[in-house]
Amino acid sequence: MPENATEDRLPKDRRKRARGSVPDQWATALTDIGPNRILIRGYPVDELMGRLSFAEGIYLLLRGELPTPTIGRLFDAVLMSSLDHGVTPPSTIAARNVATTGAAMRDCVAAGVVGFGQYHGGDIESCMRFLAEGLTEVRGGATYGEAAQKLVKRCLGTDHRPSGFGHRIHTRDPRATRLLELAHDLELDGEHVRLIREIERVLDARPDREEHPLPLNIDGAIAAVCGDLGFDPELGNSLFIIARTPGLIAHAHEEWKRQHPMRSINPKDCVYDGPPERRLPETR
């Protein structure tokens, strides 16, 4: 291969940089830092403080523009939905196991994040791509119902559950139900939500739905909502990482405070002794 073969594949402006005729620079559109100045997507961070919620700030950083009040409310609900799910998820057990060793919090959180995978926290991106396939069918002339039927038939025909459906505990995931209700109430449900609702109806019509329930789960609801909000699929699973990190921190901290070091953790032995079910004050 010629010595300059790699360089020849570069755009002309980058070839010049590669040859050293101009300074080698690269660009970022995220944050601009200067003396006494921090601009996130062009907005001074000190002006955002106290005026934007944390969820709205995350939306700004990921999408590049401020969310509208309704989008901010819906995106906040997306993050809230995955805040924690008890002691049984593999990521939580991983964080607690590392905490038993006396490791630093960063190590506990890192262990938990590494514990995310295809079947735990990794289905949002795949479901967004799954829905994109169906919407390609719709744009080609199929109805939403026909697209849903085709997607479900293909998945079940290969013994794969459709992305975004099924749960090891819930036969009706309350988080998914609420998120899609909120999207509808805020008039932010679009083609992705419409398609996932059709897929839900197709799955509910199966003769064996009682023996093998496949309810819409929170990953599927997040995928549909964030698809309608314009998020790239590549960002899907990162939303779960952002949302679940506080839960990992809380579990690691509780492990230090309430349990003895180097214990053997069996989540089936856990007994909840926190506050009983309660309701938010009416003023919130």
C-alpha positions in Angstrom: 0.0 0.0 0.0 1.4 3.5 -0.9 2.7 5.4 2.1 0.1 8.2 1.6 -2.8 5.9 0.9 -4.5 6.7 4.2 -4.0 10.4 3.7 -5.5 10.2 0.2 -8.8 9.1 1.8 -9.1 12.3 3.9 -11.0 15.4 2.8 -8.7 18.0 1.2 -8.7 20.4 4.2 -7.7 17.5 6.5 -4.9 16.4 4.0 -3.3 19.8 4.5 -3.4 19.4 8.2 -2.0 16.0 7.9 1.0 17.4 5.9 1.6 20.0 8.6 0.9 23.0 6.4 -1.7 24.3 8.9 -2.1 23.7 12.7 -3.7 20.4 13.5 -7.0 21.4 15.1 -10.3 19.6 15.9 -13.6 21.0 16.9 -16.2 20.5 19.6 -19.7 22.2 19.8 -20.4 21.2 23.4 -18.7 23.5 25.9 -16.5 26.6 25.5 -14.2 27.3 28.4 -12.3 30.5 29.0 -11.1 32.6 31.9 -14.2 33.2 34.2 -16.5 31.8 31.5 -18.1 28.4 31.0 -20.6 28.1 28.1 -22.6 24.9 27.6 -24.0 24.9 24.1 -23.5 28.7 24.2 -25.3 29.3 27.5 -23.4 30.5 30.5 -23.6 27.7 33.1 -24.0 30.2 35.9 -27.2 31.5 34.2 -28.5 27.9 33.8 -28.0 27.2 37.5 -31.3 27.6 39.3 -33.2 28.2 36.1 -32.9 24.8 34.4 -33.6 21.4 36.0 -30.8 18.9 35.8 -32.9 16.9 33.3 -33.3 20.0 31.1 -29.5 20.6 31.3 -28.8 17.0 30.2 -31.2 17.5 27.3 -29.4 20.7 26.3 -26.0 19.0 26.4 -27.2 16.0 24.4 -29.4 17.7 21.9 -27.9 21.2 21.6 -30.9 23.3 22.3 -33.1 24.1 25.3 -36.2 21.9 25.6 -39.6 23.4 25.7 -41.3 23.2 29.1 -43.4 20.2 28.0 -40.4 18.4 26.5 -38.4 19.2 29.6 -41.2 17.6 31.8 -41.4 14.5 29.6 -37.6 14.1 29.5 -37.4 14.4 33.3 -40.0 11.6 33.5 -37.8 9.5 31.2 -34.9 9.8 33.6 -37.0 9.4 36.7 -38.5 6.1 35.4 -35.1 4.3 35.6 -33.8 5.8 38.8 -33.8 2.5 40.7 -35.4 -1.0 40.6 -34.5 -2.6 43.9 -31.7 -5.0 44.8 -32.3 -7.7 42.2 -30.8 -6.1 39.0 -27.3 -7.5 38.2 -25.8 -4.0 38.2 -27.1 -3.3 41.7 -25.7 -6.5 43.0 -22.3 -5.7 41.3 -22.2 -2.3 43.0 -23.0 -3.8 46.4 -20.5 -6.6 46.0 -17.7 -4.1 45.3 -18.9 -1.9 48.2 -18.4 -4.9 50.6 -14.7 -4.8 49.9 -14.4 -1.2 51.1 -13.7 0.0 47.6 -14.2 3.7 46.7 -17.6 4.9 45.4 -16.2 5.4 41.9 -15.3 1.7 41.8 -18.7 0.6 43.1 -20.5 2.7 40.4 -18.1 1.6 37.7 -18.8 -2.1 38.6 -22.5 -1.4 38.4 -22.3 0.4 35.0 -20.2 -2.5 33.6 -23.1 -4.7 34.7 -25.4 -3.2 32.2 -25.9 -5.4 29.1 -28.3 -6.5 26.4 -30.9 -7.8 28.8 -30.4 -5.1 31.5 -30.3 -1.5 30.5 -29.2 -2.3 27.0 -32.5 -2.6 25.1 -33.4 1.1 24.5 -31.1 1.5 21.5 -32.1 -1.8 20.0 -35.8 -0.9 20.4 -35.2 2.5 18.7 -33.7 0.7 15.8 -36.5 -1.9 15.8 -39.0 0.9 15.6 -37.1 2.6 12.8 -37.4 -0.6 10.8 -41.1 -0.5 11.2 -41.4 3.1 10.3 -39.5 2.5 7.1 -42.3 0.1 6.2 -44.9 2.7 7.1 -43.1 5.3 4.9 -43.1 2.7 2.1 -46.9 2.5 2.2 -47.7 0.0 5.0 -50.2 0.9 7.7 -48.9 1.0 11.3 -50.8 -2.2 12.0 -49.3 -4.0 9.0 -45.8 -2.8 10.0 -46.4 -4.0 13.6 -47.6 -7.4 12.4 -44.5 -7.8 10.2 -42.1 -6.9 13.0 -43.8 -9.2 15.5 -44.0 -12.1 13.1 -40.3 -11.8 12.2 -39.3 -11.8 15.9 -41.5 -14.6 17.1 -40.6 -16.6 14.1 -37.0 -16.7 15.2 -37.9 -17.2 18.9 -36.7 -13.6 19.8 -38.9 -11.4 21.9 -39.5 -8.0 20.3 -37.1 -5.3 21.6 -38.8 -3.3 24.4 -41.2 -6.0 25.5 -41.2 -8.6 28.3 -40.2 -8.3 31.9 -39.1 -10.9 34.5 -41.2 -9.3 37.3 -43.9 -7.1 35.8 -46.8 -8.3 33.7 -47.7 -4.6 33.4 -44.8 -2.2 33.8 -46.2 0.9 35.6 -43.4 3.0 34.4 -44.1 2.3 30.8 -47.8 3.0 31.2 -47.2 6.3 32.9 -44.5 7.5 30.4 -46.8 6.9 27.4 -49.7 8.5 29.2 -47.6 11.6 29.9 -46.4 11.8 26.3 -50.1 11.7 25.2 -51.2 14.3 27.8 -48.4 16.6 26.7 -49.2 16.0 23.0 -45.7 14.8 22.4 -46.5 11.3 21.2 -45.7 10.8 17.5 -45.0 8.0 15.0 -42.7 6.0 17.3 -45.3 5.8 20.1 -48.1 5.0 17.6 -46.1 2.1 16.3 -45.1 0.7 19.6 -48.8 0.9 20.6 -49.7 -1.2 17.5 -47.0 -3.7 18.4 -48.4 -3.9 21.9 -51.9 -4.7 20.5 -50.5 -7.4 18.2 -48.7 -9.1 21.1 -51.8 -8.8 23.3 -53.8 -10.6 20.6 -51.6 -13.7 20.7 -53.4 -16.9 21.8 -50.6 -17.7 24.3 -50.4 -14.2 25.9 -51.5 -15.5 29.3 -48.8 -18.2 29.4 -46.1 -16.1 27.9 -46.9 -12.4 28.6 -44.8 -9.8 26.7 -45.8 -6.5 28.2 -44.3 -3.2 27.0 -41.4 -2.5 29.4 -39.8 0.8 30.3 -37.0 0.4 27.8 -39.6 0.2 25.0 -41.5 3.2 26.3 -38.3 5.2 26.6 -37.3 4.2 23.1 -40.6 5.3 21.6 -40.8 8.6 23.5 -37.1 9.5 22.8 -37.5 8.5 19.1 -40.4 11.0 18.9 -38.2 13.6 20.7 -35.6 13.2 18.0 -32.8 11.4 19.9 -30.3 9.3 18.0 -30.5 5.6 18.8 -26.8 5.7 19.8 -27.8 7.8 22.8 -30.6 5.4 23.9 -28.7 3.2 26.4 -26.7 6.2 27.7 -30.0 7.6 29.1 -30.3 4.5 31.3 -26.7 4.9 32.5 -27.5 8.6 33.4 -30.7 7.7 35.2 -29.6 4.6 37.1 -26.2 6.0 38.4 -27.9 7.6 41.5 -29.5 4.3 42.3 -26.1 2.6 42.2 -24.6 5.2 44.5 -27.5 4.9 46.9 -27.1 1.1 47.1 -23.3 1.2 47.6 -23.7 3.8 50.3 -26.4 1.8 52.1 -24.2 -1.3 51.8 -21.4 0.5 53.7 -23.7 1.9 56.3 -26.0 -1.0 57.1 -24.0 -4.2 56.3 -20.8 -5.9 57.3 -17.8 -6.1 55.0 -17.2 -9.0 52.6 -20.6 -10.5 53.1 -22.2 -13.0 50.7 -25.2 -11.1 49.1 -28.3 -13.1 48.1 -31.0 -10.7 46.8 -33.7 -13.2 47.7 -32.9 -12.7 51.4 -33.5 -9.0 51.2 -36.4 -7.6 53.3 -37.6 -4.0 52.6 -37.9 -1.9 55.8 -38.3 1.6 54.4 -41.3 3.9 54.4 -44.6 2.3 53.4 -46.3 3.4 50.2 -47.1 7.2 50.4 -48.2 10.0 48.1 -46.7 13.2 47.0 -48.1 16.4 48.6 -50.7 18.1 46.5 -48.6 21.2 46.2 -45.9 19.4 44.1 
